[in-house]
Amino acid sequence: MTGLGDFLDDLVDNIAAVLLFTQDSSMYERFAEADIATVVVANDNAVDAERYVSLPLEFTDVEERIRFGLEGALDKEFVDGGDDIACLTQSFDENDLDTVVRIRADEFTRTGLYDLFTNSRPDADVVRDVLEVAIELGKKGQKGKPVGALFVVGDAGKVMNKSRPLSYNPFEKSHVHVGDPIVNVMLKEFSRLDGAFVISDGGKIVSAYRYLEPDAEGIDIPKGLGTRHMAAAGTTRDTNAIAVVLSESDGMVRAFKAGEIVLELDPEEY
């Protein structure tokens, strides 16, 4: 065990901070008592940590989870770019820490993943609710068949001015919000028809069946992605909205901000 012990000692030698992906109070206390900065990354600050990054989704991809926590710790200035960080997280057991990753804080190229939730115009919980609707729709589809959908979130007035109706708007005189279970059933049903959903900063569903008309010049998206993705990229470039696309062809959920893909999820992993 000497060789393994030496390796583990080297793994955590001279680290500047620990990113702890758990709400376990006993685990947090063990690290908090040590002379090292401990940053809790979780969906709730149950341990009342001084340094805390809110995790809006249970990212199943370990790299994305660490990337989000690291971008949050950098944004909040809990760590510096040149710091070596130890990340304790889960790979095989969603409840127990079983993975240690050492990384320099500036090793990841920033993708805007953290920025999508914390520095976007729409509220963070609205972004999360829309992603959850898209993920659920991606899992189940419509009557067992895959479907595509496009949700444009935030800056609704400008988005409406840059789009046109394809049909009547079932939400025109309503005051319903995304995140309400009954409303989410409605969204899933309407998603089988053409057009985008437009959702306000605070989560009010402004419209369905909108045809987006952004200028496609200068838009660069990966090959194989279709018109929904092109519309999402163009609209988020030209407005302060973000967009969430469920692809009918490959089943992936992608989030766009400022014309770029900043998040890609496989619904089957959630």
C-alpha positions in Angstrom: 0.0 0.0 0.0 3.0 2.3 0.3 3.0 3.0 -3.4 -0.7 3.8 -3.4 -0.3 5.9 -0.3 2.5 7.9 -1.9 0.5 8.4 -5.0 -2.5 9.7 -3.1 -0.3 12.0 -1.0 1.2 13.4 -4.3 -2.4 13.8 -5.7 -3.4 16.3 -3.0 0.0 17.8 -2.3 0.1 21.6 -2.3 -3.5 22.0 -3.3 -5.0 25.5 -2.7 -8.7 24.4 -2.3 -11.1 21.5 -2.2 -14.3 21.4 -4.3 -16.7 19.1 -2.3 -19.6 17.8 -4.3 -21.7 16.7 -1.3 -24.1 18.0 1.3 -22.9 15.5 3.9 -22.3 17.5 7.1 -19.7 15.1 8.6 -17.6 15.1 5.4 -17.8 18.9 5.2 -16.8 19.3 8.9 -13.7 17.1 8.3 -12.5 19.4 5.6 -13.6 22.7 7.2 -11.5 21.9 10.2 -8.4 21.6 8.0 -6.3 24.6 7.0 -7.6 24.7 3.4 -10.3 26.5 1.5 -13.3 24.2 1.1 -16.0 25.0 -1.5 -19.3 23.1 -1.3 -20.9 22.5 -4.7 -24.4 21.2 -4.3 -28.1 22.0 -5.0 -28.6 23.3 -1.5 -26.3 24.7 1.1 -27.4 22.4 3.8 -24.1 22.6 5.7 -24.2 26.4 5.7 -20.8 26.6 4.0 -19.1 29.9 3.8 -17.9 29.1 0.3 -20.8 27.6 -1.7 -21.6 27.2 -5.4 -25.3 26.3 -6.2 -25.5 23.3 -8.5 -28.8 23.7 -10.5 -28.7 20.3 -12.2 -27.4 16.9 -11.1 -24.9 16.7 -14.0 -24.3 13.0 -14.7 -21.2 13.8 -16.7 -18.4 14.2 -14.2 -16.4 16.5 -16.4 -19.4 18.9 -16.8 -20.1 18.7 -13.1 -16.6 19.6 -12.2 -16.5 22.3 -14.9 -19.6 23.9 -13.5 -18.3 23.9 -9.9 -14.9 25.2 -11.0 -16.4 28.0 -13.1 -18.6 29.0 -10.2 -15.7 29.0 -7.7 -13.6 31.2 -10.1 -16.6 33.5 -10.6 -17.1 33.9 -6.9 -13.3 34.3 -6.4 -13.1 31.4 -4.0 -10.1 30.2 -6.1 -7.6 31.8 -8.4 -6.7 30.8 -11.9 -3.3 29.3 -11.0 -4.5 27.3 -8.1 -4.3 23.5 -8.0 -7.7 22.2 -6.9 -8.8 18.8 -5.5 -12.4 17.9 -6.6 -14.2 15.2 -4.6 -17.3 13.9 -6.4 -19.3 10.9 -7.4 -18.8 8.7 -10.5 -20.5 5.4 -9.7 -22.5 6.0 -6.5 -24.7 9.1 -6.6 -24.6 9.3 -2.8 -21.0 8.6 -1.8 -17.9 10.4 -2.9 -15.8 7.9 -4.8 -13.7 10.1 -7.2 -10.8 12.5 -6.6 -9.7 14.7 -9.5 -6.8 17.1 -9.3 -6.9 20.0 -11.7 -5.5 23.5 -12.2 -8.3 26.1 -11.9 -7.4 27.5 -15.4 -7.0 24.1 -17.1 -10.6 24.1 -18.4 -11.5 26.5 -21.1 -14.5 28.4 -19.9 -17.6 27.4 -21.8 -20.2 29.7 -20.3 -21.9 26.8 -18.5 -22.0 28.5 -15.1 -22.8 31.8 -16.8 -25.8 30.2 -18.4 -27.5 29.9 -15.0 -26.1 32.8 -13.0 -25.5 35.6 -15.4 -28.3 35.2 -18.0 -31.3 37.5 -18.2 -33.9 34.8 -17.2 -33.9 33.6 -13.6 -31.7 30.6 -12.8 -34.7 28.5 -11.6 -36.5 29.2 -14.9 -33.6 28.0 -16.9 -33.5 24.9 -14.8 -37.2 24.3 -15.2 -37.1 24.6 -18.9 -34.1 22.2 -19.1 -36.0 19.7 -17.0 -39.1 19.9 -19.3 -36.8 19.3 -22.3 -35.1 16.4 -20.6 -38.4 14.8 -19.7 -39.7 15.3 -23.2 -36.5 13.8 -24.6 -37.0 10.7 -22.4 -40.6 10.0 -23.2 -41.3 11.7 -26.6 -44.8 11.9 -27.8 -46.6 8.6 -27.6 -43.3 6.8 -27.7 -42.0 8.7 -30.7 -39.1 11.1 -30.6 -40.0 14.8 -31.0 -38.1 18.1 -31.3 -38.8 21.3 -29.4 -37.4 24.8 -29.1 -37.8 27.0 -26.0 -36.6 30.6 -26.0 -36.3 32.0 -22.5 -35.9 35.7 -21.6 -36.0 39.0 -23.4 -39.5 37.9 -24.5 -40.6 41.3 -26.0 -37.6 41.5 -28.3 -38.0 37.8 -29.3 -41.7 38.3 -30.1 -40.7 41.3 -32.3 -38.3 39.2 -34.2 -40.7 36.3 -34.8 -44.2 35.7 -36.2 -47.1 33.4 -35.3 -47.6 30.1 -37.1 -51.0 29.6 -35.4 -53.2 30.8 -32.6 -51.4 31.4 -29.3 -52.9 29.3 -26.6 -51.1 31.3 -23.9 -52.1 34.8 -25.1 -54.4 35.6 -22.2 -53.0 33.2 -19.6 -50.7 33.7 -16.7 -49.1 30.3 -16.4 -45.5 29.6 -15.6 -43.0 26.9 -16.6 -42.3 24.6 -13.7 -46.0 24.1 -12.8 -46.6 20.3 -13.4 -49.9 20.9 -15.1 -48.3 23.5 -17.4 -45.5 21.2 -18.2 -48.0 18.6 -19.5 -49.4 21.3 -21.8 -45.9 22.2 -23.0 -45.2 18.6 -23.9 -48.5 18.3 -25.8 -47.9 21.5 -27.8 -44.3 20.6 -28.6 -45.4 18.2 -31.3 -46.5 21.2 -33.4 -44.2 23.5 -35.3 -42.7 26.7 -33.8 -41.0 27.8 -30.7 -42.2 28.5 -27.2 -41.4 32.0 -25.9 -40.9 32.3 -22.1 -40.4 35.4 -20.1 -37.4 36.2 -17.7 -39.6 35.1 -14.7 -41.0 31.9 -16.4 -44.3 33.1 -17.7 -45.2 31.3 -21.0 -45.7 34.1 -23.4 -46.4 32.2 -26.6 -46.3 28.9 -28.5 -46.1 28.4 -32.3 -43.6 31.2 -33.0 -41.6 31.2 -36.2 -38.2 32.7 -35.4 -36.6 34.8 -38.1 -33.0 35.6 -37.1 -30.3 36.6 -39.5 -28.4 33.4 -40.2 -25.3 35.3 -41.5 -22.2 34.5 -39.4 -23.9 31.7 -37.4 -21.7 28.6 -37.1 -23.2 25.4 -35.6 -21.9 21.8 -35.8 -22.7 19.9 -38.9 -25.8 17.7 -38.7 -27.8 20.2 -36.5 -30.9 21.5 -38.2 -33.1 24.6 -38.4 -34.2 24.6 -34.7 -30.5 24.9 -33.7 -29.8 27.5 -36.3 -32.8 29.5 -35.1 -31.7 29.1 -31.4 -28.2 30.3 -32.2 -29.3 33.3 -34.3 -32.0 34.4 -31.8 -29.7 34.2 -28.8 -27.0 36.1 -30.7 -29.5 38.9 -31.6 -31.3 39.1 -28.2 -30.5 38.6 -24.5 -32.5 35.4 -24.5 -31.1 31.9 -24.0 -32.6 28.9 -25.9 -33.0 25.2 -25.2 -33.4 22.8 -28.1 -34.5 19.2 -28.0 -33.2 17.5 -31.2 -35.7 15.2 -32.9 -32.8 13.5 -34.8 -30.3 12.6 -32.1 -32.4 13.2 -29.0 -29.9 15.5 -27.3 -30.8 18.7 -25.4 -28.6 21.7 -26.1 -28.6 25.1 -24.5 -27.6 28.2 -26.5 -26.4 31.6 -25.2 -25.0 34.5 -27.3 -25.1 32.3 -30.4 -23.1 29.5 -28.9 -23.8 26.0 -27.5 -22.9 26.1 -23.8 -24.5 22.9 -22.6 -25.3 19.5 -24.2 -27.2 16.8 -22.3 -28.4 13.3 -23.1 -31.9 12.9 -21.5 -31.4 9.2 -21.1 -28.7 9.8 -18.6 -31.0 11.8 -16.3 
